[in-house]
C-alpha cells in the first residue's frame, strides 16, 4: 500500500526544512526526502549568518525579521545554538563611511554609527589601522551551518513527527505521487519541490524557463584564534555595501562602486566582497566570491582565494592567517525575486532560488507561502 501524507517536501536543505516545519506547525503529516545522507549543499557551505540588514526595507526586511524570530524559537527549544551577535560594517575609506552614514539616516534598519574606538571595543578582529568607524546592526545572528540543518532535521523527526528519508532520490512527481530511484512511492495532497541547485531532475522545463542562474562562491576558514568573547559580531568590509540590496537606496553608493571598479576591477570581475564570521571555537570563516552561469567551473580558482585573503588582511586582524579549510558552494539565484515559486502541476509547488540569503529568508518565505496556500490571514 502506498503511504499517504498531507505534504511531501523534496529537498533537505534549509528551504525544504523550513517548509516541513511550517507544515508540521499546522499539524500536517509530513514527508521529507533528501537525495544525500545529510544536507551537503549551500545550506552547510556558508557563513552561518542570519543577515536581516542586507534585505531592503519593506516586505523582504519584514520576512527576514520573521525568520529571525523563528531561529530564536529553535534556539529557545534547544534545537540549535543561536548567537545574537549583531554585525559591524567597517569603514576605511570616506566613501564607505558616507554610505553607512546615509543608510543609518534612512532609519529603516535601526543601524547606528560607531566611532573607530567603539568598533575596536566590540571586535578585536577589526583591523584598527586606518579605521574611520563602522556601522552596527543589532539584528544579525550566527548559527553553525555545518550542524544546523542536521540538528533541525533530527528535531523534526523526533519531536514534530516528520518522516525524514535521507539518501533517497525523488526522480518523478506526477498525479500527487512521488517516485524514488529505489522504487518506493508516496502519495501526498501537496508536494513542495525545494531542490536547491539541482535544476535538472524534477520539472526541468519549468526551471529552465524560470530565469534562475547558478552562482558559485569560494570560502575559507582560519585556524582557531585566541579566545574572543562571544557573541562576537559578524564583520563586513566596505566592499559588502555594493552587494546587498538594502544599500541600493543610498545615492552615495554610486561613488563607492565607481571607485572600486576603477581601483580594483579584479574584485567585481569575481564578485568578491569580504566578510568574517568568528565562531566560539576561535575559527573564523572568510569569504566570498560570486561566479555565475557559464563562468562556473568545478575547479576552484587560486586567484580568487588570494584576492579574498588580500582584501581580508586589509580590514581584519587575525593572529594566525593559516587557512585550515577551503571549499566552494553553488546555489540558485533569481535575478529579481527573493525565491522562484511556481505551481508545476496540480498540488505541486516549485520553491527554488533563495540565492545567498537562504539562512536569512527561508523560514519567513516558507511561512508566507503556507499562509497563502491555506488562505490564512
Long-range contacts (C-beta under 8 A, 24 or more apart in sequence): 2-177, 2-185, 2-186, 2-187, 3-31, 3-186, 3-187, 4-186, 4-187, 4-188, 5-29, 5-30, 5-31, 5-163, 5-186, 5-187, 5-188, 5-189, 6-30, 6-188, 6-189, 6-190, 7-31, 7-188, 7-189, 7-190, 7-191, 7-192, 8-32, 8-33, 8-178, 8-186, 8-188, 8-190, 8-191, 8-192, 9-33, 9-191, 9-192, 9-194, 10-170, 10-173, 10-178, 10-191, 10-192, 10-193, 10-194, 10-195, 10-202, 11-192, 11-193, 11-194, 11-195, 11-196, 12-36, 12-38, 12-39, 12-149, 12-153, 12-164, 12-166, 13-39, 13-41, 13-42, 13-43, 13-149, 13-194, 13-196, 13-358, 14-39, 14-43, 14-148, 14-149, 14-358, 14-359, 14-362, 15-43, 15-194, 15-196, 15-339, 15-351, 15-352, 15-354, 15-358, 15-362, 15-365, 15-366, 16-192, 16-194, 17-43, 17-149, 17-152, 17-153, 17-156, 17-362, 18-362, 18-363, 18-365, 18-366, 18-367, 19-192, 19-194, 19-351, 19-366, 19-369, 19-370, 20-156, 20-160, 20-162, 20-164, 21-152, 21-156, 21-160, 21-363, 21-366, 22-363, 22-366, 22-367, 22-369, 22-370, 23-370, 24-156, 24-160, 24-161, 24-162, 26-370, 26-374, 29-161, 30-156, 30-160, 30-161, 30-162, 30-163, 31-162, 31-163, 31-165, 31-178, 31-186, 31-188, 32-153, 32-156, 32-162, 32-163, 32-164, 32-165, 33-165, 33-168, 33-169, 33-170, 33-178, 33-180, 34-153, 34-164, 34-165, 34-166, 34-167, 34-168, 35-167, 35-168, 35-169, 35-170, 36-166, 36-167, 37-166, 37-167, 38-149, 38-150, 38-153, 38-166, 39-149, 39-150, 39-153, 41-196, 41-197, 41-329, 41-330, 41-331, 42-196, 42-197, 42-329, 42-330, 42-331, 42-358, 43-145, 43-148, 43-149, 43-196, 43-358, 43-359, 44-145, 44-146, 44-148, 44-149, 45-145, 45-217, 45-219, 45-327, 45-328, 45-329, 46-145, 46-219, 46-329, 46-356, 46-358, 46-359, 47-142, 47-145, 47-219, 47-234, 47-275, 47-277, 47-285, 47-287, 47-288, 48-142, 48-143, 48-144, 48-145, 48-148, 48-277, 48-279, 48-285, 48-359, 49-87, 49-140, 49-141, 49-142, 49-234, 49-275, 49-277, 49-359, 49-360, 50-82, 50-140, 50-141, 50-142, 50-143, 50-359, 50-360, 51-87, 51-140, 51-234, 51-244, 51-357, 51-359, 51-360, 52-109, 52-137, 52-139, 52-140, 52-360, 53-87, 53-109, 53-111, 53-137, 53-139, 53-140, 53-244, 53-246, 54-243, 54-244, 54-245, 54-246, 54-357, 54-360, 55-244, 55-245, 55-246, 55-357, 55-360, 55-361, 56-245, 56-246, 56-248, 56-249, 57-106, 57-108, 57-109, 57-246, 57-249, 60-245, 60-338, 60-361, 61-108, 61-109, 61-246, 62-364, 63-338, 63-361, 63-364, 63-365, 63-368, 64-139, 64-357, 64-360, 64-361, 64-364, 65-139, 65-364, 66-363, 66-364, 66-367, 67-360, 67-361, 67-362, 67-363, 67-364, 67-365, 68-139, 68-141, 70-363, 70-364, 70-367, 71-141, 71-143, 71-363, 72-141, 74-152, 74-155, 77-155, 79-151, 79-152, 79-155, 80-143, 80-144, 80-147, 80-148, 80-151, 80-152, 81-143, 81-144, 82-141, 82-142, 82-143, 83-141, 83-142, 83-143, 83-230, 83-231, 83-280, 84-141, 84-231, 85-140, 85-141, 85-142, 85-230, 85-231, 85-232, 85-233, 85-234, 86-136, 86-137, 86-138, 86-139, 86-140, 86-231, 86-233, 86-234, 87-136, 87-137, 87-140, 87-233, 87-234, 87-235, 87-236, 88-114, 88-119, 88-122, 88-123, 88-126, 88-134, 88-135, 88-136, 88-137, 88-233, 88-234, 88-235, 88-236, 89-134, 89-135, 89-137, 89-236, 89-237, 89-238, 89-240, 89-241, 90-119, 90-126, 90-127, 90-131, 90-134, 90-235, 90-236, 90-237, 90-238, 90-315, 91-131, 91-132, 91-133, 91-134, 91-135, 91-238, 92-130, 92-131, 92-132, 92-237, 92-238, 92-314, 92-315, 93-132, 93-238, 93-256, 93-259, 94-132, 95-238, 95-252, 95-255, 95-256, 95-259, 96-132, 96-238, 96-241, 96-256, 97-132, 97-133, 98-252, 98-255, 98-256, 99-238, 99-241, 99-247, 99-250, 99-252, 99-253, 99-256, 100-133, 100-134, 100-135, 100-241, 102-250, 102-251, 102-252, 103-135, 103-246, 103-247, 103-250, 104-135, 106-249, 106-250, 108-246, 109-137, 109-139, 109-246, 110-137, 110-138, 110-139, 111-135, 111-136, 111-137, 112-136, 122-233, 123-228, 123-232, 123-233, 123-235, 124-228, 124-317, 125-225, 125-228, 125-232, 125-235, 125-276, 125-278, 125-284, 125-316, 125-317, 125-318, 126-235, 126-315, 126-316, 126-317, 127-313, 127-314, 127-315, 127-316, 127-317, 128-317, 136-233, 140-233, 140-234, 142-231, 142-234, 142-277, 142-279, 143-359, 144-279, 145-359, 148-359, 169-201, 170-201, 170-202, 171-201, 171-202, 172-202, 173-202, 173-203, 173-344, 173-345, 173-348, 174-345, 176-346, 176-347, 188-347, 189-347, 190-347, 190-348, 190-349, 190-373, 191-347, 191-348, 191-349, 192-348, 192-349, 192-351, 193-344, 193-348, 193-349, 193-350, 193-351, 193-352, 194-351, 194-352, 195-350, 195-352, 196-331, 196-332, 196-352, 197-330, 197-331, 197-332, 199-332, 199-352, 202-350, 203-344, 203-345, 203-348, 203-350, 206-342, 206-344, 206-350, 207-340, 207-350, 207-352, 210-334, 210-340, 210-342, 210-350, 210-352, 210-353, 211-334, 211-335, 211-336, 211-340, 212-332, 212-333, 212-334, 212-340, 212-352, 212-353, 213-292, 213-293, 213-332, 213-333, 213-334, 213-335, 214-292, 214-293, 214-296, 214-330, 214-331, 214-332, 214-333, 215-290, 215-291, 215-292, 215-296, 215-330, 215-331, 215-332, 215-333, 215-355, 215-356, 216-289, 216-290, 216-291, 216-292, 216-295, 216-296, 216-297, 216-328, 216-329, 216-330, 217-287, 217-288, 217-289, 217-290, 217-291, 217-328, 217-329, 217-330, 217-331, 217-356, 218-287, 218-288, 218-289, 218-300, 218-301, 218-304, 218-305, 218-308, 218-326, 218-327, 218-328, 219-285, 219-286, 219-287, 219-288, 219-326, 219-327, 219-328, 219-329, 220-285, 220-286, 220-287, 220-305, 220-308, 220-309, 220-323, 220-325, 220-326, 221-283, 221-284, 221-285, 221-286, 221-323, 221-324, 221-325, 221-326, 222-283, 222-284, 222-286, 222-318, 222-320, 222-321, 222-322, 222-323, 222-324, 223-282, 223-283, 223-320, 223-322, 223-323, 223-324, 224-281, 224-282, 224-283, 225-278, 225-282, 225-283, 225-284, 225-318, 225-319, 225-320, 226-282, 226-319, 227-282, 228-278, 228-282, 230-278, 230-280, 232-278, 234-275, 234-276, 234-277, 235-275, 235-276, 235-277, 235-278, 235-315, 235-316, 236-273, 236-274, 236-275, 236-276, 237-273, 237-274, 237-275, 237-311, 237-312, 237-314, 237-315, 238-315, 239-267, 239-272, 239-273, 239-274, 239-311, 240-273, 240-274, 240-275, 242-273, 243-271, 243-273, 266-307, 267-307, 267-311, 270-301, 270-304, 270-307, 272-304, 272-307, 272-308, 272-311, 274-308, 274-311, 274-312, 274-315, 274-316, 276-312, 276-316, 283-324, 284-316, 284-318, 286-312, 286-316, 290-356, 292-333, 296-330, 300-326, 300-328, 331-355, 331-356, 331-358, 338-365, 339-365, 341-369, 349-373
